[in-house]
Amino acid sequence: MKQHKWLFYVLWVLFAEAVGFLSGWLTREGVQLYTKTIQQPPLSPPALVFPIVWGILFALMGVGAARIYLATFSRERTISLRIFLLQLAFNFFWSILFFNFQAFGFALIWLVVLWALILWMIFSFRKVDPLAAWLQVPYLLWVSFAAYLNFGVWRLN
């Protein structure tokens, strides 16, 4: 098993990246409409920044999840993986709510719930593997920034 640990890292990273890719693919037309028609708040980065940052964050999520998966079986490990999957589902649907439905107010509420789930995941991961928890901090920070952007879009549009 030890010699094949890397395979679990690859699988978890690919899983997280696949969720991000599918969400991006499903919202590609909504994103195009958004960039052409929606007034954006100050500090909005260029569109190119988002897939780069999200690609890195999904990789970090996958590495963190793999570390938790490879940890000794425990109740905390199981709970951590469930929280990971729950927050990943919330992440997936936020893009659809925001870009495809342009439900900016509801998407902001959804994002606040996602933020709380990420924080819960970090605390849960910390009980199993502190490094896995630390790997999620950039994700929490980015979602905090995304909440500012979401709020700004909601207020301006």
TORPA-4810 file (N, C-alpha, C, O; in nm, 3 decimals):
<nodes>
NODE_1_0.083_-0.120_0.000_0.000_0.000_0.000_0.087_0.126_0.000_0.056_0.221_-0.072_M
NODE_2_0.194_0.129_0.080_0.276_0.248_0.091_0.336_0.291_-0.043_0.346_0.410_-0.071_K
NODE_3_0.377_0.192_-0.125_0.438_0.230_-0.252_0.335_0.288_-0.349_0.373_0.350_-0.448_Q
NODE_4_0.206_0.268_-0.323_0.103_0.318_-0.413_0.028_0.438_-0.356_-0.079_0.475_-0.406_H
NODE_5_0.083_0.500_-0.251_0.019_0.618_-0.193_-0.001_0.728_-0.296_-0.104_0.795_-0.297_K
NODE_6_0.097_0.747_-0.380_0.091_0.853_-0.480_-0.033_0.839_-0.568_-0.087_0.939_-0.615_W
NODE_7_-0.077_0.716_-0.591_-0.195_0.693_-0.674_-0.319_0.755_-0.609_-0.405_0.810_-0.679_L
NODE_8_-0.330_0.747_-0.478_-0.444_0.808_-0.408_-0.439_0.960_-0.419_-0.542_1.026_-0.432_F
NODE_9_-0.319_1.016_-0.414_-0.305_1.161_-0.433_-0.352_1.199_-0.573_-0.427_1.295_-0.590_Y
NODE_10_-0.308_1.125_-0.672_-0.347_1.154_-0.810_-0.499_1.143_-0.826_-0.561_1.230_-0.887_V
NODE_11_-0.558_1.037_-0.771_-0.703_1.017_-0.785_-0.783_1.127_-0.716_-0.881_1.176_-0.773_L
NODE_12_-0.744_1.165_-0.596_-0.817_1.270_-0.525_-0.800_1.405_-0.594_-0.896_1.482_-0.602_W
NODE_13_-0.681_1.435_-0.643_-0.661_1.561_-0.715_-0.742_1.560_-0.844_-0.808_1.659_-0.876_V
NODE_14_-0.738_1.450_-0.917_-0.817_1.441_-1.041_-0.966_1.455_-1.012_-1.038_1.519_-1.089_L
NODE_15_-1.012_1.395_-0.904_-1.153_1.406_-0.867_-1.191_1.551_-0.840_-1.291_1.601_-0.894_F
NODE_16_-1.111_1.620_-0.757_-1.140_1.760_-0.726_-1.133_1.847_-0.852_-1.220_1.931_-0.875_A
NODE_17_-1.031_1.826_-0.933_-1.017_1.903_-1.057_-1.134_1.874_-1.153_-1.180_1.964_-1.222_E
NODE_18_-1.180_1.749_-1.157_-1.292_1.713_-1.245_-1.419_1.785_-1.203_-1.496_1.830_-1.288_A
NODE_19_-1.441_1.797_-1.073_-1.558_1.871_-1.025_-1.547_2.018_-1.069_-1.644_2.076_-1.118_V
NODE_20_-1.430_2.076_-1.051_-1.409_2.214_-1.095_-1.423_2.230_-1.245_-1.484_2.327_-1.292_G
NODE_21_-1.368_2.137_-1.321_-1.377_2.143_-1.466_-1.522_2.134_-1.512_-1.566_2.211_-1.597_F
NODE_22_-1.596_2.039_-1.455_-1.736_2.020_-1.494_-1.818_2.145_-1.462_-1.901_2.187_-1.542_L
NODE_23_-1.795_2.202_-1.347_-1.865_2.326_-1.310_-1.830_2.437_-1.408_-1.919_2.511_-1.452_S
NODE_24_-1.703_2.450_-1.442_-1.662_2.551_-1.539_-1.721_2.527_-1.677_-1.761_2.621_-1.746_G
NODE_25_-1.726_2.402_-1.716_-1.780_2.369_-1.848_-1.930_2.399_-1.852_-1.980_2.452_-1.951_W
NODE_26_-2.000_2.366_-1.746_-2.145_2.390_-1.742_-2.180_2.539_-1.735_-2.291_2.578_-1.771_L
NODE_27_-2.087_2.619_-1.691_-2.115_2.763_-1.676_-2.044_2.848_-1.781_-2.045_2.971_-1.771_T
NODE_28_-1.984_2.787_-1.880_-1.903_2.865_-1.975_-1.984_2.973_-2.047_-1.934_3.083_-2.066_R
NODE_29_-2.108_2.944_-2.086_-2.189_3.046_-2.153_-2.232_3.154_-2.055_-2.236_3.272_-2.091_E
NODE_30_-2.265_3.114_-1.933_-2.301_3.212_-1.831_-2.185_3.304_-1.798_-2.205_3.423_-1.774_G
NODE_31_-2.064_3.250_-1.796_-1.945_3.331_-1.770_-1.925_3.432_-1.882_-1.892_3.548_-1.856_V
NODE_32_-1.943_3.390_-2.006_-1.928_3.482_-2.119_-2.030_3.596_-2.110_-1.995_3.712_-2.131_Q
NODE_33_-2.153_3.563_-2.080_-2.257_3.664_-2.065_-2.223_3.756_-1.948_-2.239_3.877_-1.958_L
NODE_34_-2.178_3.699_-1.839_-2.140_3.775_-1.720_-2.032_3.878_-1.754_-2.044_3.995_-1.720_Y
NODE_35_-1.926_3.833_-1.821_-1.813_3.924_-1.847_-1.852_4.036_-1.943_-1.791_4.143_-1.942_T
NODE_36_-1.953_4.013_-2.027_-1.995_4.116_-2.123_-2.098_4.213_-2.068_-2.103_4.328_-2.111_K
NODE_37_-2.180_4.169_-1.972_-2.296_4.250_-1.935_-2.302_4.295_-1.790_-2.377_4.387_-1.758_T
NODE_38_-2.226_4.234_-1.702_-2.240_4.261_-1.559_-2.135_4.362_-1.513_-2.017_4.349_-1.545_I
NODE_39_-2.182_4.461_-1.439_-2.089_4.557_-1.380_-2.019_4.490_-1.262_-2.083_4.432_-1.174_Q
NODE_40_-1.887_4.500_-1.261_-1.807_4.431_-1.159_-1.751_4.531_-1.058_-1.725_4.646_-1.092_Q
NODE_41_-1.732_4.485_-0.935_-1.682_4.575_-0.830_-1.533_4.604_-0.847_-1.463_4.536_-0.922_P
NODE_42_-1.485_4.706_-0.777_-1.341_4.734_-0.778_-1.264_4.611_-0.728_-1.316_4.531_-0.650_P
NODE_43_-1.143_4.597_-0.773_-1.052_4.488_-0.739_-1.086_4.356_-0.810_-1.027_4.253_-0.779_L
NODE_44_-1.180_4.360_-0.904_-1.212_4.238_-0.980_-1.093_4.203_-1.068_-1.050_4.285_-1.151_S
NODE_45_-1.039_4.082_-1.052_-0.924_4.045_-1.134_-0.966_4.015_-1.278_-1.085_3.994_-1.305_P
NODE_46_-0.871_4.013_-1.370_-0.903_3.974_-1.508_-0.955_3.830_-1.510_-0.921_3.749_-1.425_P
NODE_47_-1.039_3.801_-1.608_-1.103_3.670_-1.619_-1.002_3.555_-1.620_-1.031_3.447_-1.570_A
NODE_48_-0.885_3.577_-1.675_-0.782_3.473_-1.684_-0.735_3.424_-1.547_-0.690_3.311_-1.534_L
NODE_49_-0.745_3.509_-1.446_-0.696_3.475_-1.313_-0.778_3.360_-1.252_-0.724_3.273_-1.183_V
NODE_50_-0.908_3.360_-1.277_-0.996_3.265_-1.210_-0.965_3.118_-1.239_-0.953_3.040_-1.145_F
NODE_51_-0.950_3.076_-1.365_-0.919_2.934_-1.386_-0.782_2.894_-1.330_-0.764_2.779_-1.289_P
NODE_52_-0.688_2.986_-1.330_-0.556_2.955_-1.275_-0.566_2.933_-1.124_-0.517_2.833_-1.071_I
NODE_53_-0.628_3.028_-1.056_-0.641_3.017_-0.910_-0.723_2.894_-0.874_-0.684_2.818_-0.786_V
NODE_54_-0.836_2.874_-0.941_-0.921_2.759_-0.908_-0.849_2.628_-0.936_-0.865_2.531_-0.861_W
NODE_55_-0.772_2.623_-1.041_-0.695_2.501_-1.069_-0.601_2.466_-0.955_-0.589_2.350_-0.916_G
NODE_56_-0.534_2.567_-0.902_-0.443_2.546_-0.789_-0.522_2.506_-0.665_-0.483_2.414_-0.593_I
NODE_57_-0.634_2.575_-0.640_-0.712_2.545_-0.520_-0.773_2.405_-0.524_-0.775_2.335_-0.422_L
NODE_58_-0.822_2.362_-0.640_-0.876_2.227_-0.650_-0.766_2.123_-0.630_-0.790_2.017_-0.573_F
NODE_59_-0.646_2.152_-0.677_-0.533_2.061_-0.653_-0.503_2.052_-0.504_-0.482_1.942_-0.451_A
NODE_60_-0.500_2.166_-0.436_-0.476_2.166_-0.291_-0.587_2.091_-0.217_-0.561_2.019_-0.120_L
NODE_61_-0.712_2.109_-0.262_-0.823_2.034_-0.202_-0.800_1.885_-0.218_-0.819_1.808_-0.123_M
NODE_62_-0.761_1.845_-0.337_-0.739_1.703_-0.363_-0.625_1.645_-0.280_-0.636_1.534_-0.227_G
NODE_63_-0.517_1.719_-0.267_-0.404_1.673_-0.185_-0.449_1.661_-0.039_-0.418_1.562_0.028_V
NODE_64_-0.522_1.761_0.009_-0.571_1.755_0.146_-0.664_1.636_0.168_-0.652_1.566_0.269_G
NODE_65_-0.756_1.614_0.075_-0.848_1.501_0.087_-0.773_1.369_0.083_-0.807_1.276_0.156_A
NODE_66_-0.671_1.360_-0.001_-0.592_1.236_-0.009_-0.522_1.211_0.124_-0.516_1.097_0.170_A
NODE_67_-0.468_1.315_0.185_-0.400_1.298_0.314_-0.498_1.247_0.420_-0.464_1.163_0.502_R
NODE_68_-0.619_1.299_0.416_-0.721_1.254_0.511_-0.760_1.109_0.480_-0.771_1.027_0.571_I
NODE_69_-0.779_1.078_0.353_-0.816_0.943_0.312_-0.710_0.841_0.355_-0.743_0.729_0.396_Y
NODE_70_-0.585_0.879_0.344_-0.474_0.788_0.377_-0.446_0.780_0.527_-0.366_0.697_0.570_L
NODE_71_-0.511_0.865_0.605_-0.491_0.862_0.750_-0.553_0.736_0.809_-0.636_0.669_0.746_A
NODE_72_-0.513_0.705_0.928_-0.568_0.590_0.999_-0.719_0.603_1.011_-0.771_0.711_1.043_T
NODE_73_-0.789_0.494_0.986_-0.935_0.495_0.993_-0.981_0.540_1.131_-0.934_0.491_1.233_F
NODE_74_-1.074_0.637_1.132_-1.130_0.687_1.256_-1.262_0.756_1.224_-1.293_0.784_1.109_S
NODE_75_-1.336_0.785_1.329_-1.461_0.860_1.312_-1.432_0.998_1.254_-1.504_1.046_1.165_R
NODE_76_-1.327_1.063_1.303_-1.289_1.197_1.256_-1.252_1.195_1.108_-1.286_1.287_1.033_E
NODE_77_-1.183_1.092_1.067_-1.146_1.077_0.925_-1.272_1.069_0.838_-1.281_1.137_0.736_R
NODE_78_-1.367_0.987_0.879_-1.491_0.970_0.803_-1.569_1.101_0.797_-1.618_1.140_0.690_T
NODE_79_-1.580_1.168_0.910_-1.651_1.297_0.914_-1.580_1.398_0.824_-1.646_1.472_0.750_I
NODE_80_-1.449_1.402_0.828_-1.372_1.496_0.745_-1.397_1.474_0.597_-1.415_1.570_0.522_S
NODE_81_-1.398_1.349_0.556_-1.422_1.320_0.414_-1.565_1.357_0.373_-1.587_1.403_0.261_L
NODE_82_-1.660_1.338_0.461_-1.799_1.377_0.431_-1.812_1.528_0.419_-1.879_1.578_0.329_R
NODE_83_-1.747_1.600_0.509_-1.749_1.747_0.501_-1.682_1.792_0.372_-1.730_1.883_0.306_I
NODE_84_-1.571_1.729_0.337_-1.503_1.761_0.212_-1.599_1.748_0.094_-1.608_1.838_0.011_F
NODE_85_-1.668_1.636_0.086_-1.761_1.613_-0.026_-1.877_1.712_-0.024_-1.922_1.757_-0.130_L
NODE_86_-1.925_1.745_0.093_-2.035_1.841_0.104_-1.993_1.979_0.057_-2.064_2.043_-0.021_L
NODE_87_-1.876_2.026_0.102_-1.831_2.159_0.060_-1.800_2.160_-0.090_-1.820_2.261_-0.157_Q
NODE_88_-1.752_2.047_-0.142_-1.723_2.039_-0.285_-1.852_2.051_-0.367_-1.855_2.114_-0.473_L
NODE_89_-1.959_1.989_-0.318_-2.089_2.000_-0.385_-2.139_2.144_-0.380_-2.190_2.195_-0.480_A
NODE_90_-2.124_2.210_-0.266_-2.165_2.350_-0.256_-2.082_2.437_-0.350_-2.136_2.527_-0.414_F
NODE_91_-1.954_2.409_-0.359_-1.866_2.481_-0.452_-1.916_2.465_-0.595_-1.927_2.562_-0.670_N
NODE_92_-1.946_2.342_-0.632_-1.992_2.311_-0.768_-2.117_2.391_-0.803_-2.124_2.451_-0.911_F
NODE_93_-2.214_2.393_-0.715_-2.342_2.457_-0.747_-2.338_2.609_-0.737_-2.422_2.676_-0.795_F
NODE_94_-2.240_2.664_-0.663_-2.232_2.810_-0.656_-2.213_2.870_-0.795_-2.280_2.968_-0.830_W
NODE_95_-2.125_2.814_-0.874_-2.099_2.867_-1.008_-2.224_2.868_-1.094_-2.249_2.963_-1.168_S
NODE_96_-2.302_2.764_-1.082_-2.426_2.755_-1.161_-2.524_2.862_-1.115_-2.586_2.929_-1.197_I
NODE_97_-2.539_2.877_-0.985_-2.630_2.980_-0.932_-2.584_3.120_-0.974_-2.666_3.203_-1.015_L
NODE_98_-2.455_3.144_-0.964_-2.403_3.277_-0.992_-2.400_3.310_-1.140_-2.454_3.412_-1.182_F
NODE_99_-2.339_3.223_-1.220_-2.319_3.255_-1.361_-2.438_3.220_-1.450_-2.479_3.300_-1.533_F
NODE_100_-2.494_3.101_-1.432_-2.602_3.060_-1.522_-2.735_3.124_-1.485_-2.807_3.172_-1.572_N
NODE_101_-2.767_3.126_-1.355_-2.895_3.184_-1.313_-2.884_3.331_-1.278_-2.986_3.400_-1.266_F
NODE_102_-2.763_3.380_-1.261_-2.735_3.517_-1.219_-2.821_3.556_-1.099_-2.871_3.668_-1.089_Q
NODE_103_-2.836_3.461_-1.009_-2.907_3.481_-0.882_-2.805_3.530_-0.780_-2.769_3.458_-0.687_A
NODE_104_-2.759_3.653_-0.798_-2.645_3.703_-0.722_-2.669_3.707_-0.572_-2.579_3.673_-0.495_F
NODE_105_-2.788_3.747_-0.528_-2.818_3.749_-0.385_-2.821_3.610_-0.324_-2.762_3.586_-0.219_G
NODE_106_-2.890_3.517_-0.391_-2.896_3.380_-0.342_-2.757_3.316_-0.347_-2.719_3.241_-0.257_F
NODE_107_-2.682_3.345_-0.453_-2.546_3.292_-0.465_-2.458_3.341_-0.349_-2.372_3.268_-0.301_A
NODE_108_-2.481_3.465_-0.305_-2.404_3.518_-0.192_-2.436_3.440_-0.064_-2.346_3.406_0.012_L
NODE_109_-2.563_3.413_-0.041_-2.602_3.333_0.076_-2.539_3.194_0.066_-2.486_3.142_0.164_I
NODE_110_-2.545_3.135_-0.054_-2.486_3.003_-0.079_-2.335_3.006_-0.049_-2.280_2.913_0.008_W
NODE_111_-2.271_3.116_-0.090_-2.127_3.130_-0.070_-2.092_3.144_0.078_-1.988_3.094_0.122_L
NODE_112_-2.176_3.210_0.153_-2.153_3.221_0.297_-2.162_3.082_0.361_-2.082_3.049_0.449_V
NODE_113_-2.258_3.001_0.317_-2.267_2.864_0.367_-2.142_2.785_0.325_-2.087_2.711_0.405_V
NODE_114_-2.098_2.803_0.200_-1.976_2.737_0.153_-1.857_2.778_0.239_-1.777_2.693_0.279_L
NODE_115_-1.846_2.907_0.268_-1.737_2.956_0.352_-1.738_2.886_0.488_-1.634_2.844_0.537_W
NODE_116_-1.857_2.874_0.548_-1.868_2.807_0.677_-1.832_2.659_0.666_-1.769_2.603_0.756_A
NODE_117_-1.871_2.596_0.556_-1.835_2.455_0.535_-1.684_2.437_0.519_-1.627_2.340_0.569_L
NODE_118_-1.620_2.530_0.450_-1.474_2.523_0.434_-1.406_2.538_0.570_-1.312_2.465_0.600_I
NODE_119_-1.454_2.632_0.650_-1.397_2.650_0.783_-1.417_2.524_0.867_-1.326_2.480_0.936_L
NODE_120_-1.536_2.466_0.860_-1.565_2.341_0.931_-1.471_2.230_0.883_-1.418_2.153_0.963_W
NODE_121_-1.451_2.225_0.750_-1.361_2.125_0.693_-1.219_2.144_0.747_-1.152_2.046_0.781_M
NODE_122_-1.173_2.267_0.754_-1.038_2.294_0.804_-1.024_2.245_0.948_-0.927_2.178_0.982_I
NODE_123_-1.121_2.278_1.033_-1.115_2.233_1.173_-1.123_2.080_1.182_-1.057_2.019_1.266_F
NODE_124_-1.205_2.021_1.097_-1.217_1.875_1.097_-1.089_1.810_1.047_-1.042_1.712_1.106_S
NODE_125_-1.033_1.862_0.938_-0.907_1.811_0.885_-0.796_1.821_0.989_-0.713_1.731_1.001_F
NODE_126_-0.796_1.931_1.064_-0.689_1.954_1.162_-0.682_1.843_1.266_-0.574_1.810_1.316_R
NODE_127_-0.796_1.785_1.299_-0.800_1.676_1.397_-0.733_1.548_1.342_-0.684_1.465_1.419_K
NODE_128_-0.733_1.536_1.210_-0.681_1.414_1.146_-0.540_1.435_1.093_-0.452_1.351_1.113_V
NODE_129_-0.517_1.550_1.027_-0.388_1.578_0.964_-0.373_1.730_0.953_-0.433_1.791_0.864_D
NODE_130_-0.296_1.792_1.041_-0.283_1.938_1.039_-0.237_1.995_0.905_-0.284_2.102_0.865_P
NODE_131_-0.148_1.927_0.835_-0.104_1.978_0.704_-0.221_1.983_0.605_-0.233_2.078_0.529_L
NODE_132_-0.304_1.882_0.607_-0.422_1.881_0.518_-0.510_2.002_0.547_-0.567_2.061_0.455_A
NODE_133_-0.521_2.038_0.674_-0.600_2.156_0.712_-0.534_2.284_0.658_-0.602_2.368_0.599_A
NODE_134_-0.404_2.297_0.677_-0.335_2.417_0.631_-0.344_2.434_0.479_-0.346_2.546_0.428_W
NODE_135_-0.348_2.323_0.408_-0.359_2.329_0.261_-0.491_2.391_0.215_-0.504_2.432_0.100_L
NODE_136_-0.590_2.398_0.304_-0.720_2.453_0.270_-0.732_2.603_0.299_-0.830_2.667_0.259_Q
NODE_137_-0.636_2.659_0.368_-0.642_2.800_0.405_-0.646_2.892_0.281_-0.725_2.987_0.280_V
NODE_138_-0.565_2.868_0.177_-0.578_2.954_0.058_-0.718_2.949_-0.003_-0.768_3.049_-0.054_P
NODE_139_-0.781_2.834_0.002_-0.917_2.817_-0.047_-1.013_2.905_0.034_-1.097_2.975_-0.024_Y
NODE_140_-1.002_2.902_0.165_-1.087_2.986_0.250_-1.064_3.134_0.220_-1.160_3.212_0.213_L
NODE_141_-0.939_3.173_0.202_-0.909_3.312_0.171_-0.965_3.354_0.035_-1.019_3.464_0.021_L
NODE_142_-0.954_3.267_-0.063_-1.006_3.297_-0.197_-1.159_3.307_-0.194_-1.216_3.395_-0.258_W
NODE_143_-1.224_3.219_-0.121_-1.370_3.225_-0.112_-1.412_3.351_-0.035_-1.519_3.406_-0.061_V
NODE_144_-1.330_3.396_0.059_-1.358_3.524_0.127_-1.354_3.638_0.026_-1.441_3.726_0.026_S
NODE_145_-1.255_3.636_-0.061_-1.245_3.738_-0.166_-1.362_3.723_-0.264_-1.418_3.823_-0.310_F
NODE_146_-1.397_3.600_-0.297_-1.511_3.575_-0.386_-1.640_3.629_-0.325_-1.728_3.677_-0.398_A
NODE_147_-1.653_3.623_-0.193_-1.772_3.677_-0.127_-1.778_3.828_-0.145_-1.885_3.884_-0.168_A
NODE_148_-1.663_3.894_-0.134_-1.658_4.039_-0.160_-1.703_4.067_-0.304_-1.784_4.155_-0.328_Y
NODE_149_-1.648_3.990_-0.400_-1.686_4.011_-0.540_-1.834_3.982_-0.563_-1.902_4.058_-0.632_L
NODE_150_-1.884_3.873_-0.505_-2.025_3.837_-0.520_-2.114_3.948_-0.462_-2.212_3.988_-0.524_N
NODE_151_-2.078_3.997_-0.344_-2.154_4.105_-0.282_-2.153_4.229_-0.371_-2.257_4.292_-0.393_F
NODE_152_-2.036_4.262_-0.423_-2.025_4.379_-0.512_-2.109_4.364_-0.638_-2.175_4.460_-0.679_G
NODE_153_-2.108_4.250_-0.697_-2.189_4.226_-0.818_-2.337_4.236_-0.784_-2.414_4.295_-0.859_V
NODE_154_-2.375_4.179_-0.672_-2.516_4.185_-0.630_-2.560_4.329_-0.609_-2.669_4.368_-0.652_W
NODE_155_-2.476_4.408_-0.544_-2.511_4.549_-0.516_-2.513_4.634_-0.644_-2.596_4.723_-0.658_R
NODE_156_-2.421_4.607_-0.735_-2.410_4.690_-0.856_-2.509_4.650_-0.965_-2.535_4.728_-1.057_L
NODE_157_-2.564_4.531_-0.956_-2.650_4.483_-1.063_-2.788_4.445_-1.011_-2.874_4.402_-1.088_N
</nodes>
